[in-house]
Amino acid sequence: MFPQALLSQAEALLAVARNKAVHIATAESCTGGLIVGLLTEVPGSSDVVERGFVTYSNEAKEELLGVPRALLAAHGAVSAPVAQAMADGALKYSRAQLSIAVTGIAGPGGGSAEKPVGLVYIAAAHAPGDIVVKEYRFGDIGRDAVRMATVREALNLLRERLGINSSPA
């Protein structure tokens, strides 16, 4: 289902997390569970992957992750503050020590001049207040390509947060 190179990166990431006794939770919107799907594709991942939240709707972000309705109204679901709140919520509502959250516009529709197709925010949290949020503008490269690019960058951000310095090939 996933390219072998991506599976190998996921396997290496899980090995480092396992060695550091770090559990991971995901909070996904535009990827619809692909990140947790990639991680759980690796045999033995259950001792690292704590849970995955697929929060495609604003209501799901509110109900499952505690994202404030006012934050969604003020910034929209596709925003850095919402990605940060999603990452915070994934930690709060799980037993994980590290979370990754993604929200974006995969297309083909739904974009605007302010928030074009291919705009994605990815946040990783170790603890409330210890969060990194990154913005990506992949462009209108097609829904599948935006989603897979998001998975790759989420994996890279998790690697960074775990202190894995070398870039994947």
Secondary structure, 3 states (H helix, E strand, C coil): CCCHHHHHHHHHHHHHHHHCCCCEEEEECCCCCHHHHHHHHCCCHHHCEEEEEECCCHHHHHHHHCCCHHHHHHHCCCCHHHHHHHHHHHHHCCCCCEEEEEEECCCCCCCCCCCCCCEEEEEEEEECCEEEEEEEECCCCCHHHHHHHHHHHHHHHHHHHCCCCCCCC
